[in-house]
Amino acid sequence: MALTGLQIFKLLPKTNCKDCGMPTCLAFAMALAQKKAKLDDCPHASDEAKSSLAEAAAPPIKLVKFGTGDAEVQVGQETVMFRHDEKFYNPTVIAVTVSDSLSGDELNQRIEQVNGLQFERVGQKIGVKAVAVLNESGNAEIFAAAAEAVKAKSTLAMILYTESADALAAAAGKVADAKPLLGVATTESAAAVGKIAKDNGCPVIAQADSVEGLADLTEKLKEAGVEDVVLSLKAPTLKEQLYGLSQIRAVALKKNFRPLGFPTISCVLEGAAAEQSAQVMAFSCKFSSIVLVETVEKFAILPILTSIMNIFTDPQKPVQVEAKLYEVGEPDENSPVLFTTNFSLTYYTVESDVEASRVPCYILVVDTEGTSVLTAYSGDKLNEKIVAAAIKKTDLENKVKHRTLIIPGYVAVMSGKLEEESGWEVKVGPRESSVLPKFMQEVV
């Protein structure tokens, strides 16, 4: 069980040296108990104290990594049930399946389809992060060959998924340097799969049909020398799976129950593309760290990735674009100039509507810490001084001959002060971005 702040304090040097960055040892102990500090931050803790504090310092859900280099993904290390309590750290990883029953051009085409499931949304790259190789052939050599093909033709992280220890050993031996996630280990195969994982230095999937069975299985894998585990709950219905995943998360976080303190994985391998998409989104909400999905339809994958992006965005740090001067089309010294905030959704909405007008122009993006126009103005993160400073910083006066700035209609009230502060003439634009195409063509 986790130690309390006072229990941790008793094991610290009690010198109040401040080398950890905290004012007192008691403050550091409280931060450590709340998972807001690391034991390594205390340079004077004895080896005995470090050993005793290891449990308190470790995250309630273990961090597990697989893949290598730029393709490495990490799951786990979550500290809260709900995002508003703090934030979520590692987004759900979507892994699209590749069956070893495919071969030749069909196999290569499938791999290319998976590789192509990459998108851009509000300036950020989102996409599938892993390929899951399924042993549907039932043959160890064919499974190993499929794994080699995926390794050769894809830069994504890899998951090997089979119930055969022999097939897993054959494939893992061929692609161990890619550090795949190995699965699955059951109660019956725990020793054999544990040895494969340990020999190849890879994390392993533990699969059972109950939460209690998973707790027992992780202990068996630990005895086999495997520390990095991902939990797979095999339940007959979606409802039971979601309930079990929530139970695992709650017990790991609230009770600090180490045998269940691992990331989780779920599978959605049947049904129409839209149905799979809905199920995957349900799993990413409650609380799968990895989801295997069969469909490669972009219309089904993009909503999944968008949902995950929204869920795992830090609510205290809105998605932002760089505050600078942007060009839409090919503007010249006579082109109009608009300004907006650096909240991604605001900027890309404005940019899209300006593009629709077919009027080349400049968009001055002002740093408002990622907040929208009205939110920024009401919080004094958007005022005449900030906009005037942005005009100077971007050297806007040397890019256009005129001195006219179009401002959002919602902040028309600041037009007078902005004219005084900047020396520019202010023209009030529409309140809604959707009116910009007409405004740009008829008014500007």
N, C-alpha and C positions, 0 to 999 in steps of 0.2 A: 504494500500500500504506500501511497505517497506520504512523505513527511510534511509536517506543518512547518510554518515559518520559525516558530520557537524551537522546534526539534532540530531544524537545520542550524539555527543560530548557536546552539550548544556545541556543534561540531566545528564551528569556525574559529579562527584565531582570536577574535574579539579585540583586535588592535585598533579598529577604526582608521586604518591607514589610507583609505580612499583610493587605493590602487585599482580597485575594481570599477571605479567611476561612481560609486554610491557614497553618500555622506557617512554612513555607519555600517557596521557588520550586520546589524539588525535589519536595516533597509535592504541590504543585499540578500539576506536570508528570505525576507518576504517576497522579493522579486523572483528569487529562485523557486520558491514554492508555487508561485503563480506562472511559472514557465516564461517569465519575462527577462530572465538572465541566464547565463551559462556558467557552469561550475568553473570552467577554464578562466573566467574573468577574475577569479581570486587566485593570485600567484602564490599565496602563502598557505593554502590549505594543505594539510598533511596527507600522506598517502592513505592513512587509515580513514581520515575524514572523507577523502575522495571516493573511497570504496563504499562507505556508508551512504554517501550522498548521490551515488550513481543513479539510483532509482528515482530520486526526486528531480535530478537534473535531466533525465531522459524524457523526450516527448511522449505523451500518452499513446500516440499512434506512431509507430516507427516509420522513419523515412526509408523508402526502398527505391533503388535506381536500377534501370536496365537500359541497354543500348550503350553506344559509345560516341565520343566526340560531340559534334553538333546534334546528333540524333539521340543523345541520351535524354531520357525522360525520368522524372521523379514523381512519386506518389506517396501519400501519407503525410505525416508530420502535422496533421490537423489538431487544433486545440479547442475548438468550440463546436457545438451542435448547430448553431445558427449564426449566419454572417453578421448580423447586427451586434452580436456579443463582442466580436473583435473583427476577424476577417478570415476567409479561407485562403490557404496558401498554394496548394498545387491543384490546378484544374484537372477535371476528369479527362483521362486519356482515351481517345477513341481509336480502336484498333479494328481494321477491316480484314476480314478473313480471306485467305487464299487456300483452296483445297488442294491436297496432293493428288487428288483424282484427276486433276488437269495436267496436261503435258504439252510440250512443244509450243506452238503459237498461242494456243488457248491459255497456257500458263503465263506466258510472257505478256499477253494482252491484259490478263487479270491484274498482274503486278503493275503494269503501266496505268491501268484505271485507278488503282489504289494510290499510286504516286501522284496522280493528277488531282486528288481531292484536297486542293489547297486554294484558299480564298483570301480576299482582302475586305475588311469591314472597318469603316471609320478610321482608315489609316493604319490598321493593325493586321498583321498576317495571322490567319487562323487556318487550321487544317488538321487532317488525320495525322497522328503521331506514331502509329505503329502498324505493323502487318502481323496478323496471327495466322500461322501455318497450321492447318488442320490435317490430322492423320485419318482422312476418310477412306483411304485405300486399305488400311489395315496392314500395310507392308512397311517394314522398318527401312529398307533400302530406298524405296520410293519416297518415303517421308524425308529421309536425309537429303535426297537429291532435290526435292522441292525446297527445302530449307536453304540449300546451297544456291539455288536459282534466285530465291528472294534476296539473299545476301548480296549476290552479284548485281542484281538489277534494281535494288531499292536502297535508299539511304535512310529509310525509316527504321526505328527500333523494331525488334522482332520478338514475337511470342511463339513458343512451340507448344502446341496443344494436342495432347494425346493421352489416352488412358493406359497405353502400353509402355512399360519401363524400358523394354528392349528398343522400341522405336525412338523413345526419348534419348536413350544413350547413344544411338546411332546418329541422330540429328545433332545433338549437343556436341558430340565429338567433332563434327564438321564445321560448326559455326560458333564455337565457344568464344572466339576472339571478338565476336559481335556482342557478347554478353546478353544473350536472350533471356527472357523470362520463361522458366521451364514449368510445364504443367502436364498432367496434374498428379499430385500426391494424394493418395487416399490412405485410410487406416491400414489397408492390406499392403500398399506399395510404399509406405512412408520410408522404410529403411533403404529400399533400392533407389527410390527417387532422391532421397536425401543424400545418398552417396554420389549420385550423378551430379547433383547441384554443387556439392562440396568439391568434388574433383574438378569441376569446370569453372568454379567461382561465380556461379549464377544464382539469382534468386529463384524461388520456387512457389508454385501455386498449391495451396492446401485446400482440398475439396471434401466437404462432408454434407450430410443432409440435415444437420441440426447445428444450432449455435454451440451446444454442449460438445458435440462431436468435433467441431472446429477447435475448440479450446484444448481438447485432449490431443488432437492431431498436431497442433503447433508445438506442444510439449514433446511429442515424439520426434518431430523434426529438429527441435533444439538439441535433444539427446544425440541426434545423428550429426550434429555440428552445423546445422543450418540456422542462421540468424535472420536472414532476409526472406520474409514470407508474405504472400498475398493470399487473402482468404476468399474462397469461392463457396457460397452457400447454395446447395442444390435443393431448391424447393419447388413443389409442383405448380404453384400459381404465382402470378406477378404480385398479388397481394401479400402472400406469405414471404416472398423474397424481399419485398420492400420492408415489411415488418421486421424480418430477421436482420436486415442491414441496419435498420434504425436501432435495433436492440444491441447489435455489436458496437455501434458507434457510442451509444449511451453508456454501456458498461465500460468500454475502454476509457472514455473521457471522465465520466462522473465517479466511477469506482477505481479508475486506474488499474484495471484488471489486465495484466500484461499478456496472458495467453491469447487475448483477443485484441491486443493493441497493434494491429496491422492494417494496412490498406486492403481494399476489397476489389473483387472483379466479378462482373456479371456477363452473361451471354444473351444476345438477341439474334438468333440464327434462323428464325422462321417467320413467315407472314409477308404480306405486301410491304413495299418500301415505306409507305406512309405509316403503316402500323409499326414497323420496326423503329422508325424515327420517333414516334410517340413514346414507345417503351424505353428507348435509350434516354430520352429526356427525363423520363420518370426516374430511371436509375441514377442519372447524374444529379438529380435533386436529392435523392434519398437512398444511399449515400455512396454510390459506387465510385471507386477511384479509377477503375478501368472498365470499359465496356467493349465487348466484342460484338461487331455487327456484320451482317452478311451483305447488305445492299451496297452497291457502288453508285447509286443514283444521286447525282448532285443535288437535285431538288429535295432529297430526303436528308442528306448529310449536312447541307448548309444550315438548316434550322437547328440541328443538333449543336453544331459548333457555335452558332450565335447564342443559343440558350446558355451554353457553358461559359461563354465569354461574359455574359451578363451576370450569371451567378457568381463567378469568381472574380469579378472586378471589385477591388477594394472600395467599399461605399464611402470611405473617407478620402479617396483619391480618384476623382472622376477621370474618365479617359480624355486625354488632352492631345491637341496638335501643337506643333511648335509655333510660338508667337513670333511671327515675321510677316513680311510682305509677300503675298502670293499673286501669281499671274494667272488669269483665266483667259484662254485664247492667246492672242498675240497683241497685248496692249502696247500703245505708244505714248508719247508725251501729251497727247490730247485725250487719252482714255479716262473714263470716270474712276473715282476711288471710293470704295465702300469700307466700312470697318465692322467687325464683329468680334466675338470673344473666342477664346481658344478651347472651349468645350467642343469635343469632336463632333457630337451630333449636330450642334449649332452650325459649326463651320461647314461640314459636308452638305448639310441641307441648303445653306446659302450658296455654296459653290455650285451645287447641282442646278439650283434655280437660275443662277446667273448664266451658267452654260446654256440653259434652255432659251435664254433671251438672245443668244448669239451676238451679244455685245461684248467685245474684248474689254477687260477692265482689270483693275488692281483690287485685291481684298487685303486690307490691313487687319491682321489678327492681333488682338491685344491680350496680354497675359492677365487673365482673371482667375488663375488657379483652377482652371477647368470648369468654371461655372457658367451658366447661361446668362443671357443679357439682363433679364429682370433680376435674377438671383444676385448677379454680380453688382448691379446698381444698388439694390437694396442693402447689400452688405458692404457698400463703399469700396468694392474691389474694382469698380468701373466708375471713373469720374473724369472731368475735363483735364486734370493734370496727368492722369495715366495715359489718356489718348494722345495728348500733346507730346508727351515724352516718347510714345511709340512712333509718332510721325518723325521726330528728330532722329531716333535710333535707327530707323530704316532708311534714312536719307531720302524720304519721299519727295521732298521739295526739289531735288535734282532729277527726279524721274518724270515729273509732269510739269507742264507750263502753267496750268491753271492752279487755283487754290480753293477748290471746292471739294468738300467731304460729305458723302452721303451717310447718314447715321440711321440706326434702326428706329422705327417709329415708336417703339416702347420707351425709348429714352429721349424723346423729343424735348423733355423738360430741361435737359442739360445743354441744349443747342446754344443759348446765349452765352453761358460761361465758357463753353468750348471755343466759340468764336473769339472771345476776349483772350483766352489762354493761348490759343494756337495761332491766331491771326488768319485762320482759314474761314471761308464762307461755309456755313453748314446748311445742307439741304436735308430735310427730314424724309426718310424713305418710308415704305409701308411697314405696318406692324408685323404682318405675316410674310414669311419668306416666299410663300407660294404666289404672292402678288408681284414678286420681283420681275419676272419675265415681261409682264405688261408695263410695269413701271420703267424698266430700263429702255424699252422700245419707244414709249410714248412721252416720257418726262425728261429723261436724261439727254 
